[in-house]
Amino acid sequence: MSVTPIRLLGDPVLRTPAAPVVDFDRELRRLVADLTDTMFAAGGAGLAAPQIGVGLRVFTWYVDGEVGHLVNPQVTPVGEDAQEGLEGCLSIPGFAFDCRRSLYVAATGFDAFGEPVRVEGSHLLARAVQHEVDHLDGVLFVDRLDAEARAAALAAIAEAEWAGAQAWTPRVEVSPH
């Protein structure tokens, strides 16, 4: 297990849909451990495999003292209720913007051993699950902002000290979720 560098906005892996996991082996369990270690070291509520340069459908979360992971997740909003609140991203360090998400979600997938898992949650857990599944689809939370807020956010991000480290072009993607 190790802490792995987190890819920043501009890295193409963050805009590439991740491939489904087909082998539930020792390598997958190491990936889950690396994601967990890196998430804790960075102080995040979640981390998706593409954020450490691995194009597989895996993410971890740490919300309200609960640590978990999902492999090949499918997420479904539950009900019509929504939440609006600050959201940040370890791949866009130093920024948080108001982002609208479903208040309740149910997610299914597998654990690192291939056993089925179902996660249901609201508020921060629902936000984290939706955020991480978006990463697996090549979508960033700034893509979910309305046009005016997105333009302002991207302008602010472009001025970040780290923004020049990678050439990037803002691109709007819409998650199927």
Secondary structure, DSSP 8 states (H G I E B T S, - for coil): --------TT-GGGGS--B-----SHHHHHHHHHHHHHHHHHT-SEEEGGGGT--BSEEEEEETTEEEEEEEEEEEE-SS-EEEEEEE-TTSTT-EEEEEEESEEEEEEE-TTS-EEEEEEEHHHHHHHHHHHHHHTT--GGGGS-HHHHHHHHHHHHTSTTGGGS-----------
